[in-house]
Amino acid sequence: MSAKHWFSDNYREARNRFLDSIEELKEKGFEILQEELPLNLKGPEDEDLIIDLAVAGSLESENLLLYSSGIHGVEGFAGSAIQLSVIDKLKNQSPFTDYCIVFIHIINPYGMAWHRRVNENNVDLNRNFLTKHEGEPEGYKLIDSFINPKSIPNKFDPFFLIQGVILLLKYGFTNVKQWFAQGQYTRAQSLQFGGDKIQKGPELLLDWLEKNLKNIKKAFGIDLHTGLGPSGYDTILVPDDISSSDYQILQKLFGDHVAALDPSTSVGYKITGDIHSGIVKQFSSIEWLCITQEFGTYNPARVFKNLRAENRWTQNNNLNDEKLLLDHWSRKNLLSTFNPEDSVWQEQLINRGNEVFQIAQSYIVANN
C-alpha cells in the first residue's frame, strides 16, 4: 500500500476515515472510548467541524501516550495521514489495558477545512495555551509592515526577496525568525496572533483532559507538524528549558533528530502558549515527556512567503463569501506548502511517523 493511500482530500474525508479506523480497533477487541468536541462551525460542504478524541486502552491505567494532529489547520492533512497509518498497524497488536493511547484528531478543523493555518478568529492555536494573552516580541513592530502588508497579494511579487534580505541584513536572521515566530497577542489580523483569550477548541480539549486524566502519572506527548526543516526530514523539537536528564532520554530514543526550540541552534524557535507547555502546566502532577515531530517541506523563504500571502489575502479582500476565499491561489499555495503532493515526501512522512510512534509506545510499555 502506497503512502498516498493515507492522505485525505478534505477534512470531512479525513474525519470519516479516522472514525472508521477507531471502529475497526473496537472490532479487534480494543477497549475504546470515543468523544466529540463540537465547535458549532461548518466547513465548505456544510459539514460539522469537530475535534475527535479516541482512547485506546484504559484511562484507569497510570501511563499515557497523547498523540495529536492538526493544531495548525492545513498541517492536519499530513497529521491525519500519519495517525490513520499508525492506527492501521495498531490493529495488528494485542489489545492492552495497562496503558492508554489518546488520539486527538485535528485540533483545528476550521483551519484544515478552509485551508488556513489558524482558526476562525485568525488565532494560531499553538500560541493560545496561556492564562494571560498579552504582549508581543520586542522586535515584532520593526518587521510588522513587511510581514503584514495592508493590501491583497500578487502572485508575482518582485520586491519580496529584496525587502526580506534588507530586513535580515539589518536585524539578523535569528532575531527576525524569533520575533516573527514566537507569538504575538496585540495584532489580531497579523501573522502569529495567539488570541486575546483561550479559544473554544483548546478550552474544550483542556476540559476533557481535566476530566479524564485523573489516574495518569506518566505521559508521553507527540504533536505532529509540517513546514520546518529539510524536505521529508523530521526534527524532534523539544522545549529549550528541558531538563538534561529528559533531553538525554529523548536523544537515546531519537538520536540526532532531537533539537531544542532555540532559533540559534536549530530549525525551531522559542514559542509562547504551545499545546504541550499549556498541558504540562495544567497537569503538573503528571511526569511528562513531550516532543513536536516536525517534518520539513520547503525552504523557509517559500514557507514564509506563502503564509504571508494567504494572510494578506484573507485580511484585505473585499469578499464576504468564504467559499470564494477558499478558491484563491494563496489558499491553494498554503495547502501545498504544508502538504506537498510528492510521493517521496509522503513515504518519508508515513515511515518515520510510524517509527517515532512505535518508539514512544515501546517507551511507555517499558516504563509501566
N, C-alpha and C positions, 0 to 999 in steps of 0.2 A: 504494500500500500504506500503510495507516494505521500510526502509531507503535505502536499497541496490539499489532500483529502480533508485535513483537519481545519482548513481555513473556510470561514463562512463569508457569504456575500453581504450580509447586513446583520444588524443587531437581532432582529426577530428570529432569523435562522439560527444564529449562534445560541440564543436563549433556548429555543426549542430543542436543539441538539444537546445542550447541557442537561436539560430536564430529562430527556430520553436516556442519556447516559447514566444519570443518577438512578433512574428507574431500573435500568439493567443491573446496576450494582445491587439494588434491593432484591432483584430476582435471583441473584447469585448467593443470597443469604447474608449479605452485609446488613448490620444494624444501621439504619439510615434515618436521619431527621432532616426534613426539608422546611425551609422558611422563605417567605416572600416579603420583601420590604418595598411596598409600593410608593412611588414618588408623585403620583397623581399628575403625570406628564404623558404626552403622546409622542410617538415617533412619526416618520414620514408616511407610513402606511396606516396611521391611526392606531398603532399598536401601543399597549400599555408599556411604560418604561419602569422596570422593576429590578431591584438588586436581589439576586437569588443567592441563598446560602444553602449548603448541604453538608451535613455532618456524617462522616463515615466512621463507625466505631462508637465508643461510649463517652458521653460527656461526664459520666460518673468517674472516669479514669483521671489520672493526675498529669498526663502528658498529652501535648497538643502540637500538631503541625498546622499552622494557619497559612493558607495558600490563596493569594488574592490576585486579581487581574482588573485591568480596565479603569484604574483611577484617573488615568489620562485618556478619556474617551476613545479617540482613534487608535490608541495603542491596544485597545481591547480586542481587536481582530487577531493580533498575534497572541495576546494573553489567553484568549478563549481557545485558540487552536492548541496551545500547549496544554491547557487544562483538559481539553477533550482527549488528547492523546494519552495523557497521564492516567485519566480515569479508565480508558480502554485497557491499559496494561494492568491497572489495579484489579480489574475483573478477573485476572488470571491468578491472583493471590488468594490465600485463605482469609476468610473474614476474621476480624480481630476486635477485641473489646478492651484490651489493656492500654490502649491509647486511642486518640481520635484525630481525624483529619477534617478540618473545616475549610471547605471550598467557598470562597467568595467570588462569585462570577459577575464581573462588570460593575464596579463600584460607581462608575459614571455612565449609566446607559444613555443619558441625553447626549453626551459627547460622542459616544460610539454611533448612535443612530443618526445624528446630524453632522457627523464628520468634523467635530471640533475636539480640541484637547481639553477644553474647560467645560463647565456645566452651564445650565440655562441662565445663570447670573454672571457669566464670564469669570467664574471663580476656578482657579486651579485648586482642585480638591487635595492635592498633595502638598499644599501650603496652608490648609484650612484647619488642621487638627490642633487648635490652640484654644486657650481660655481668653487671651487678650489679642484682638486683631487690630494692630495699630503700627504705624511707622513704615519706614522703607530704608533700604541700604543707603548709606550716606551719599554714594555716587550716582544713585539712580537718576536724580534730577539732571545730572550732567549729560546723560545719554538718552533721556526720555524723548526728545524731539526726533531723534533718529530711529528709536525703537518703535515709536507710536505716531507716525505721521497722520495729520488730520485731513486725509484725502483718500479716495479709493485707489487701489494699486493698479499699475500697468504690468502686463506680462513681461515687457521688456523695460528694465529699469537700469539705464546706463550709469546712474550715479550711486547705486547701492554699494558696489565694491569700493569706489573711491571714498565715499563718506565713511564706510566701515574701516578702511585702512587708516584714515586720518584719526579716527577715534582710538584705534588700537595703538597707533604710534604715540598719541598724546597721553593716554592713560595706562597702557599696558594690557596685554591680553588677559592675564589673570584677574586684574581688577575689573575689567569690563564684563568678563564672564561671571564673576561673583556678584557684581551689582545687578546685572540683568536677571540672574537665575535664582537668587536667594529667596525671593518672595517679597512682595510689597503690599501694603494694606491701606493706601491712600488714593490710588488712581483706579477707579472702578472699571474704566474702559480700556485700561492698558494691559500689556502682557505681564504675566506672572502675578496677577492680582489674587491675593489669598482670602479675600472677602472681608466684610466688616463684622461678621458673626459666623458661628458654626452653621454650615449648610445642612439641609434636610437629610441628604444621603449619609454623610458622616455621623450626624446625630442619631439617625436610626440604627446605623451599624454599631456605634458605641453602646447604645441602649441594649441592643441584642446581646452583645458581648458581656455586658454587665449582668444580664440575667442568666447567661449560660456558662460562664467560665468560673463558677464558684468553686469547683473542685480542682481546677488546674493549678499545678505547682511549677511545671516546666513547660516552656513553649518555644517553638522554632517558627519564626515568621519569614515567609518568602513573598515578596511583591514583585510582579512581572512588569517590565517596561521595555520600550524600544526607543532608539533615537541617538544614543550616545555611544561613541567609540567606533572602532573599525567594523566594517560591514560583516555581520554574521558572528562576530566575536562577543561573548558575554563577559561583562565585567561584574564581579560580585562586589557591589558597593556596600560599605559599612560606615556607621557614624564615625566622625573624626575623633570623638571622645570615647570610643570603645575601650574597654579595659584591655590591658596587654594579654591577660590570660584568655579572654574571649577571642581576641584577634588571632592568637596562636592556634586556638581550636579551629577557627574558620580557615586559616592558612593550611592547616593539616588536612581539612576536608576538601578544600577547593584550590589549593596551590596558588600559583601566581595570578590567578584570575581575581584574587581579593585586592581591593583598593579602597582607601578611605575617601569619604566625601570631602576632599580637600582640593581646591582649584589649582594649587601649585604643584601637586604631585600625581594627579590622576585626571581622567575624563570627567570626574564628578565635581561637585561644588557643595559648599555648606548650604543647607536649606533650613527654613523655619516652617514648622507646622506640618511636617510629613506624617504619613499614616503611622509609621512604626514608632516615632517619638511620642505621638499622641497616645497610642495604645499602651506603650510601656509606662508612660507617666500615670495613666489612669489605673493600670493594673500592676502597680509597683510591687505587690506581694508575690507576683509570678517571676520566676527566673527565666529571662528572655535571651534568646539569640536571634537576631533579625538581620536579614540581608535583602537588598534590592538586586534582582537579577536583570541587568540592563544589556540588551542586545543592540549593537551598533547597526546603523543603516547607511547613512550618507555622511559626507564631511560636515563639520559644524557650520560652515557658511551657508550651505544649502539648507540645512535644517532650520537655522535661524531665519533665513530669507523667506522660507515658506510659512513659518509661524507668523512672521511679521506681516506678510501679505494677507493671510487669512484673517487675522485680527483687524487689520486695516480695512479690509472689505466689510467685515461684519459690523464694525463700529461706524463706518462712514457712508454706507449705501443709503439710498432713498426708498428702498423696497420695504413692504410690510408683510411679505409672503415668505415664510420660512423655506418652502419648497424651492422658490426661485433662488434664495440664498444658497441652498444646498447644491444647486446645479452650477454654481460659479466655479471657474477654473482654479481659484485659490483653495477651495474646499477639496477639490479632486487632488491637487498637488499635496495638500496636507496629508490626505489619506495615504497617498503613495509614499510620502516621506517616512511615515511610521509603520507602513505595512507594504513593503515593496513586492511587486509581482515578479518575484525572482525565485526560481525553483531551488537554486543552490542555497540562497539565504533561508528559504523555508525549511530545507532539510537540516541545515545547521541549527536553526531555532528549535525544531522539534527534537532532534537528537540530544542537544545539550540541555534543553528544558527538562527532558526526562531524566537525564543523568544527574542533574542537580537535585531534582525532586527525590530520586532514589537514594542519593547520598544523605539528604536530610531525613528521609524516612528511616533509613538504617541507623542514623544517629539517635533518633527518638526511641527506636526499639532497643538499642544497646544501652540507653540511659534510663530505661524504665525502672 
